[in-house]
Amino acid sequence: MAIKVVTMGEIMLRLSTPGFSRFVQSQNFDVNYGGGEANVAVALSNYGFESYFVSKLPKHEIGQSAINSIRRYGVKDDFIVRGGERVGIYFLETGASQRASKVIYDRSNSSITTLKKDELDWDEVFQNAKWFHWTGITPSLGKEAKESLVTACKAAKKIGVTISADLNYRAKLWSTKEAQSVMVPLMEFVDVCISNEEDAEKSLGFKAGKTNVENAEIDENGYFELAKQLKEKFNFKSVAITLRESFSASRNGWSALLHDDKDCIQPYRSKRYDVQIIDRVGGGDSFASGLIYGLLNKTNSKDALEFAVASSCLKQTIPGDFNLVSIDEIEKLTKSGGSGRVDR
């Protein structure tokens, strides 16, 4: 029987400019759907899990289109509440070279902001589940979404479901003060914390040494110390931190570290990839889903981390939010390092 995993969050309509064109010059948009927890649900379904996505979407055709986008990849929608008036939208302009990508949100009053904690039977949601994943985006969407998430965490924790959280701080959604007032108390439910240096600082108040991502400067010891501090402060079983070196919008160094109770008692840094980026949106979500897969299936946590980093490396070469790569492709990359030669 497939392992049951549950994610909870918002799926949005993504309208992106074709290719690398700018907002002001585009006459049309490419249409996709995506969102942190939905992206994780799709990837986990592709990896063979029984993957459920919890959310709320309007009853009209755009809401149904959003549901269809994840059904296509086998994600189960049993716990998507229908109601509210709109699907959240985000507009994406993909950057290149020294021109950064831009995101504009149009998600106020979307359906998930009206999801009340008693609209779902949480015991049913987590029945036979092994894992529950959420991101810091969900509690930033308002009081109802936050209370529903807290209720979900309590229900999952009560029956021993492993809970992972990707901190995912978004400055356009809330302030640092607001984030910390909500996220710090939520950490009591979390077993596996996933972060980068900015998320840890903005959401939890912990800084990673002398790292300067924009100058592509990584203070590895600073990251190691950050992982140790987070694990000690919140009693996490595992802390995973992604390390992005931003040489330009088109080229990033990509690796991660893991500090856990099993094999990485001292922080362990993965192999590093030099990524020529096609679409970095969803890169963190593909890392999270890869780590969940690895921690549930690999014999040791170091292999789990390598799987997660490789899966995320491949995602950043694929347009759209979803990570549409196979386990075999990821395993091949972890072994070969990735020459990019044609597979004939």
C-alpha positions as CSV (number, residue, x, y, z in Angstrom):
1,M,0.0,0.0,0.0
2,A,1.3,3.5,-0.9
3,I,2.3,5.8,1.9
4,K,-0.3,8.5,2.6
5,V,1.0,12.1,2.8
6,V,-1.0,15.3,3.3
7,T,-0.2,18.9,2.4
8,M,-2.2,22.0,3.1
9,G,-2.2,25.4,1.4
10,E,-3.3,27.6,-1.4
11,I,-3.1,26.7,-5.1
12,M,-3.1,29.8,-7.4
13,L,-3.5,30.6,-11.0
14,R,-0.1,31.6,-12.4
15,L,0.0,34.0,-15.3
16,S,3.5,34.4,-16.6
17,T,4.9,36.4,-19.5
18,P,6.0,34.2,-22.4
19,G,9.7,33.4,-22.5
20,F,11.7,36.2,-20.9
21,S,9.4,39.1,-22.0
22,R,8.5,41.9,-19.6
23,F,5.1,42.7,-18.1
24,V,4.9,45.9,-20.0
25,Q,5.6,44.3,-23.4
26,S,3.5,41.1,-23.2
27,Q,0.3,40.8,-25.0
28,N,-0.7,37.5,-23.5
29,F,0.2,35.2,-20.6
30,D,1.1,31.6,-20.2
31,V,-1.4,29.8,-17.8
32,N,-0.3,27.4,-15.1
33,Y,-1.3,26.6,-11.6
34,G,0.9,26.2,-8.5
35,G,1.5,27.0,-4.9
36,G,4.0,25.7,-2.3
37,E,2.0,22.8,-0.8
38,A,0.3,21.9,-4.1
39,N,3.7,21.7,-5.7
40,V,4.9,19.3,-3.0
41,A,1.7,17.2,-3.3
42,V,2.2,16.8,-7.1
43,A,5.9,15.8,-6.7
44,L,5.1,13.3,-4.0
45,S,2.3,11.8,-6.1
46,N,4.8,11.4,-9.0
47,Y,7.1,9.6,-6.6
48,G,4.4,7.0,-5.9
49,F,2.8,8.3,-2.6
50,E,-0.9,8.5,-1.9
51,S,-0.9,12.3,-1.9
52,Y,-3.7,14.5,-0.6
53,F,-4.0,18.3,-0.9
54,V,-6.1,20.2,1.6
55,S,-7.4,23.6,0.5
56,K,-10.5,25.6,-0.3
57,L,-11.5,26.6,-3.9
58,P,-14.6,28.3,-5.4
59,K,-17.2,26.2,-7.1
60,H,-16.9,27.9,-10.4
61,E,-14.9,26.7,-13.4
62,I,-11.6,28.3,-12.5
63,G,-11.7,26.6,-9.2
64,Q,-12.4,23.3,-11.0
65,S,-9.5,24.0,-13.4
66,A,-7.2,24.4,-10.4
67,I,-8.3,21.1,-9.1
68,N,-7.9,19.4,-12.5
69,S,-4.3,20.6,-12.6
70,I,-3.4,18.5,-9.7
71,R,-5.7,15.6,-10.4
72,R,-3.8,15.2,-13.7
73,Y,-0.8,14.0,-11.6
74,G,-2.8,11.8,-9.3
75,V,-3.1,14.1,-6.3
76,K,-6.3,13.3,-4.3
77,D,-8.8,16.2,-3.8
78,D,-11.1,14.6,-1.2
79,F,-10.3,17.3,1.3
80,I,-10.6,20.4,-0.9
81,V,-13.5,22.4,0.4
82,R,-15.6,24.1,-2.3
83,G,-16.6,27.7,-1.5
84,G,-15.5,31.3,-1.5
85,E,-15.4,33.6,-4.5
86,R,-12.0,33.5,-6.1
87,V,-8.8,31.7,-6.9
88,G,-5.6,33.6,-5.9
89,I,-3.6,34.8,-8.8
90,Y,0.1,35.6,-9.2
91,F,1.8,37.2,-12.2
92,L,5.4,36.1,-13.0
93,E,8.0,37.9,-15.1
94,T,11.0,35.6,-15.6
95,G,14.3,37.4,-15.3
96,A,17.5,36.6,-17.1
97,S,21.2,37.4,-16.5
98,Q,21.3,40.5,-14.2
99,R,17.6,41.2,-14.5
100,A,15.7,39.6,-11.6
101,S,12.4,37.8,-11.9
102,K,9.4,39.6,-10.5
103,V,6.2,38.4,-8.9
104,I,3.0,40.4,-8.4
105,Y,0.3,38.9,-6.2
106,D,-3.5,39.3,-6.7
107,R,-4.6,36.9,-3.9
108,S,-6.5,39.0,-1.4
109,N,-9.8,37.4,-0.2
110,S,-9.1,34.2,-2.1
111,S,-11.1,31.1,-1.0
112,I,-8.5,29.7,1.3
113,T,-8.7,32.8,3.5
114,T,-12.2,31.8,4.3
115,L,-11.4,28.1,5.3
116,K,-12.8,27.7,8.8
117,K,-11.2,25.1,11.0
118,D,-14.5,23.1,11.4
119,E,-15.1,22.7,7.7
120,L,-13.1,19.5,7.6
121,D,-13.0,16.4,9.7
122,W,-9.3,16.5,10.6
123,D,-9.3,13.0,12.1
124,E,-10.5,11.7,8.7
125,V,-7.9,13.9,6.9
126,F,-5.0,12.3,8.8
127,Q,-6.4,8.8,9.0
128,N,-3.5,6.4,8.1
129,A,-1.3,9.3,7.1
130,K,2.5,9.2,7.7
131,W,3.4,12.8,6.9
132,F,1.9,16.3,6.9
133,H,3.6,19.2,5.2
134,W,2.8,22.9,5.2
135,T,4.6,26.2,4.5
136,G,4.8,29.6,6.2
137,I,2.7,31.0,3.3
138,T,-0.5,29.4,4.7
139,P,-0.6,31.1,8.1
140,S,0.2,34.4,6.5
141,L,-3.0,34.4,4.5
142,G,-5.2,35.5,7.4
143,K,-6.9,34.5,10.7
144,E,-9.1,31.7,9.3
145,A,-6.2,30.0,7.4
146,K,-3.9,30.2,10.4
147,E,-6.5,28.8,12.8
148,S,-7.2,25.9,10.3
149,L,-3.5,25.2,10.1
150,V,-3.1,25.1,13.9
151,T,-6.1,22.7,14.1
152,A,-4.6,20.5,11.5
153,C,-1.2,20.4,13.3
154,K,-2.8,19.5,16.5
155,A,-4.8,16.7,14.9
156,A,-1.7,15.3,13.1
157,K,0.5,15.5,16.2
158,K,-2.1,13.7,18.3
159,I,-1.8,10.6,16.2
160,G,2.0,10.7,15.6
161,V,2.1,12.0,12.0
162,T,5.4,13.5,11.1
163,I,5.1,17.2,10.4
164,S,7.4,19.2,8.2
165,A,7.3,23.0,7.6
166,D,9.0,25.0,5.0
167,L,9.3,28.5,6.6
168,N,8.8,30.3,3.2
169,Y,8.8,33.9,4.4
170,R,7.0,36.3,1.9
171,A,7.6,40.0,2.6
172,K,4.6,40.9,0.4
173,L,2.3,38.9,2.7
174,W,3.3,39.9,6.2
175,S,6.0,41.7,8.2
176,T,8.9,40.1,10.1
177,K,7.2,41.0,13.4
178,E,3.9,39.4,12.2
179,A,5.7,36.3,10.9
180,Q,7.6,35.6,14.1
181,S,4.6,36.1,16.3
182,V,2.9,33.3,14.4
183,M,5.7,31.1,13.2
184,V,7.6,30.7,16.5
185,P,4.6,29.2,18.4
186,L,3.9,26.9,15.4
187,M,7.3,25.3,15.7
188,E,6.2,23.2,18.7
189,F,4.4,21.0,16.2
190,V,7.2,20.6,13.7
191,D,9.5,17.6,13.4
192,V,11.3,18.6,10.2
193,C,12.2,22.2,9.5
194,I,13.1,23.3,6.0
195,S,14.5,26.8,5.4
196,N,17.0,29.1,3.8
197,E,19.0,31.8,5.4
198,E,16.4,34.6,4.8
199,D,13.4,32.5,6.0
200,A,15.2,31.5,9.2
201,E,16.0,35.2,10.0
202,K,12.6,36.7,9.0
203,S,10.4,33.9,10.4
204,L,12.3,32.8,13.5
205,G,14.9,35.5,14.2
206,F,18.0,33.4,13.6
207,K,20.8,34.6,11.2
208,A,23.3,32.6,9.2
209,G,26.7,34.0,9.8
210,K,28.3,36.2,7.2
211,T,26.4,34.8,4.2
212,N,25.5,37.1,1.4
213,V,23.4,35.3,-1.2
214,E,23.3,38.2,-3.6
215,N,27.1,38.3,-3.8
216,A,27.2,34.5,-4.1
217,E,29.1,34.3,-0.7
218,I,28.4,31.2,1.4
219,D,29.6,31.1,5.0
220,E,29.3,27.3,5.4
221,N,30.2,27.4,9.1
222,G,27.5,30.1,9.6
223,Y,24.9,27.8,8.1
224,F,26.1,24.8,10.2
225,E,25.8,27.0,13.3
226,L,22.3,28.1,12.2
227,A,21.2,24.5,11.8
228,K,22.5,23.7,15.3
229,Q,20.8,26.7,16.9
230,L,17.4,25.9,15.3
231,K,17.5,22.3,16.2
232,E,18.5,23.0,19.8
233,K,16.0,25.9,20.2
234,F,12.9,24.1,18.8
235,N,13.9,20.4,19.4
236,F,13.5,19.5,15.7
237,K,14.3,16.0,14.6
238,S,15.8,17.4,11.4
239,V,16.8,20.8,10.1
240,A,17.4,21.2,6.3
241,I,18.7,24.5,4.9
242,T,19.1,25.2,1.2
243,L,22.2,27.1,0.1
244,R,21.7,29.3,-3.0
245,E,24.6,31.2,-4.6
246,S,23.1,33.8,-6.9
247,F,25.6,34.6,-9.6
248,S,22.7,36.0,-11.7
249,A,19.0,35.3,-12.5
250,S,20.2,32.7,-15.0
251,R,22.9,30.9,-13.0
252,N,22.9,29.8,-9.4
253,G,25.0,27.5,-7.2
254,W,22.7,25.0,-5.5
255,S,23.3,22.8,-2.5
256,A,21.8,22.1,1.0
257,L,22.7,20.9,4.4
258,L,21.0,18.6,6.9
259,H,21.3,18.2,10.6
260,D,19.3,15.5,12.2
261,D,18.9,12.9,15.0
262,K,19.9,9.9,12.7
263,D,22.9,10.1,10.4
264,C,23.7,13.8,10.3
265,I,24.3,14.4,14.0
266,Q,26.8,17.0,12.7
267,P,25.5,19.1,9.8
268,Y,26.2,17.5,6.4
269,R,26.5,19.5,3.2
270,S,25.3,18.0,-0.1
271,K,26.9,17.9,-3.5
272,R,26.8,21.4,-5.1
273,Y,25.2,21.9,-8.6
274,D,25.8,24.8,-10.9
275,V,22.3,25.4,-12.3
276,Q,21.4,27.2,-15.5
277,I,18.0,28.3,-14.5
278,I,14.9,28.0,-16.7
279,D,12.3,28.6,-13.9
280,R,13.3,28.8,-10.2
281,V,9.7,29.0,-8.9
282,G,9.0,25.9,-7.1
283,G,12.6,25.1,-6.5
284,G,12.2,25.1,-2.7
285,D,9.1,23.0,-3.0
286,S,10.9,20.4,-5.1
287,F,13.6,20.3,-2.4
288,A,11.0,19.8,0.3
289,S,9.2,17.0,-1.6
290,G,12.5,15.3,-2.4
291,L,13.5,15.4,1.3
292,I,10.2,14.0,2.4
293,Y,10.6,11.1,-0.2
294,G,14.2,10.6,0.9
295,L,13.5,10.5,4.7
296,L,10.7,8.0,4.2
297,N,12.5,5.8,1.7
298,K,16.3,6.1,1.9
299,T,18.4,4.0,4.3
300,N,20.2,7.0,5.6
301,S,19.6,10.8,5.8
302,K,22.6,11.8,3.8
303,D,21.2,10.0,0.7
304,A,17.9,11.6,1.5
305,L,19.5,15.0,1.3
306,E,21.3,14.2,-2.0
307,F,18.0,13.1,-3.5
308,A,16.3,16.3,-2.4
309,V,19.0,18.6,-3.8
310,A,19.2,16.7,-7.1
311,S,15.4,16.8,-7.5
312,S,15.4,20.5,-7.0
313,C,18.3,21.0,-9.3
314,L,16.3,19.3,-12.1
315,K,13.1,21.2,-11.3
316,Q,14.8,24.6,-11.9
317,T,15.2,23.5,-15.5
318,I,11.5,23.0,-16.1
319,P,8.9,25.7,-16.8
320,G,6.0,25.9,-14.4
321,D,5.6,25.3,-10.7
322,F,5.4,21.5,-10.7
323,N,8.4,19.2,-10.6
324,L,7.8,16.7,-13.4
325,V,10.9,14.5,-13.0
326,S,11.0,10.8,-12.2
327,I,12.8,9.0,-9.4
328,D,15.1,7.4,-12.0
329,E,16.1,10.7,-13.4
330,I,16.9,12.0,-9.9
331,E,18.9,8.9,-9.0
332,K,20.8,9.2,-12.2
333,L,21.8,12.7,-11.4
334,T,22.9,11.9,-7.9
335,K,25.3,9.3,-9.3
336,S,26.5,11.1,-12.4
337,G,26.7,14.7,-11.5
338,G,24.7,15.6,-14.7
339,S,26.6,16.1,-17.9
340,G,23.4,17.2,-19.8
341,R,24.2,14.8,-22.7
342,V,21.3,13.5,-24.8
343,D,19.8,10.4,-23.4
344,R,19.4,8.1,-26.4
